[in-house]
Amino acid sequence: MVIDDSNTIRRSAEIFLAQAGYQVLLAEDGFDALSKIADHLPDLIFVDIMMPRLDGYQTCALIKKNPKFSGTPVIMLSSKDGLFDRARGRMVGSDEYLTKPFTKDSLLKAVSLHMATRGQR
């Protein structure tokens, strides 16, 4: 699943992931994502930090607080590469942090790493 308020980022991630054979679910913001997560049970979630209504930190925290999804890897996406942002992401339970704009290789590397630790593709 890719959660980002930028259509460009969502589409880029969708293309990169689909070309690698993954099924991709898209959401425009945290509220949109939370309902889709419950219905579709994604194996991995990419979430943008800066979004309207429910930001990435709040979205990640809500996902990780739910026992059904606490083991689902959440990778934060941000255009900022600061230590504070990374630390705050860890505090709410994120598993990794990718800086935007990401490359196809960095996105797929993150997916491979987290799918391998879960024992699936």
C-alpha positions in Angstrom: 0.0 0.0 0.0 1.2 3.5 -0.8 -0.3 6.4 1.2 0.6 9.8 -0.2 -1.4 13.0 -0.9 0.8 13.5 -4.1 -0.7 11.8 -7.1 2.7 11.9 -8.7 4.4 10.0 -5.9 1.5 7.5 -5.7 1.6 6.8 -9.4 5.5 6.5 -9.5 5.4 4.0 -6.6 2.5 2.1 -8.2 4.4 1.8 -11.5 7.7 0.7 -9.9 6.0 -1.9 -7.7 3.6 -3.2 -10.4 6.5 -3.7 -12.8 8.2 -5.8 -10.1 5.0 -8.0 -9.9 3.5 -6.6 -6.7 -0.2 -5.8 -6.2 -0.5 -2.1 -5.2 -3.2 -0.4 -3.2 -3.3 3.4 -3.2 -4.6 5.9 -0.6 -4.7 9.7 -0.7 -4.4 10.2 3.1 -4.5 8.5 6.4 -8.3 8.3 6.7 -8.6 6.8 3.3 -5.8 4.3 4.1 -7.2 3.1 7.4 -10.4 1.9 5.9 -8.6 0.2 3.0 -6.1 -1.5 5.3 -8.9 -3.2 7.2 -10.5 -4.4 4.0 -7.3 -5.4 2.0 -4.7 -6.4 4.7 -1.6 -5.1 2.9 1.8 -6.9 3.5 3.7 -3.6 3.5 2.7 0.1 3.9 4.5 3.2 2.6 3.2 6.3 4.2 4.1 10.0 3.5 4.8 12.1 6.5 3.3 15.4 5.4 -0.4 14.9 4.6 -3.6 16.8 5.4 -6.1 15.7 8.0 -4.1 12.7 9.4 -0.3 12.9 8.9 2.0 10.0 8.4 3.1 9.8 12.0 -0.5 9.6 13.2 -1.4 7.1 10.5 1.6 4.9 11.4 0.8 5.1 15.1 -2.8 4.0 14.5 -1.7 1.1 12.3 0.9 -0.1 14.9 -1.5 0.2 17.8 -3.9 -2.2 16.2 -2.9 -5.8 17.2 -4.0 -7.1 13.8 -1.6 -4.8 11.9 1.2 -4.2 14.5 3.5 -6.6 12.6 2.9 -5.0 9.2 6.0 -3.1 8.1 5.5 0.6 7.7 8.0 2.7 5.7 7.9 6.4 6.1 8.3 8.6 3.0 9.5 12.2 3.4 11.2 14.9 1.4 13.1 15.8 4.6 16.0 13.7 5.6 16.5 15.0 9.1 17.5 13.0 12.2 14.5 14.4 14.1 12.1 13.1 11.4 13.7 9.6 11.4 13.6 9.5 15.3 10.0 10.5 15.4 9.1 7.9 12.8 10.8 5.2 15.0 8.9 6.5 18.0 5.5 5.8 16.3 6.7 2.4 15.1 7.9 2.8 11.6 10.2 0.1 10.3 12.2 2.2 7.8 12.5 5.7 6.3 12.8 6.5 2.6 13.6 10.0 1.3 11.6 11.4 -1.6 12.1 11.4 -4.5 12.9 7.7 -4.2 14.4 5.6 -7.0 12.9 2.4 -8.3 15.9 0.6 -6.8 15.5 2.1 -3.3 11.8 1.4 -3.3 12.2 -2.3 -4.4 15.1 -2.8 -2.0 12.9 -1.7 0.9 10.2 -4.0 -0.2 12.5 -7.0 -0.6 14.1 -6.4 2.8 10.7 -6.3 4.6 9.1 -9.1 2.6 12.1 -11.4 3.3 11.8 -10.8 7.0 8.1 -11.7 6.8 8.9 -14.7 4.7 6.8 -13.7 1.7 6.9 -11.8 -1.6 
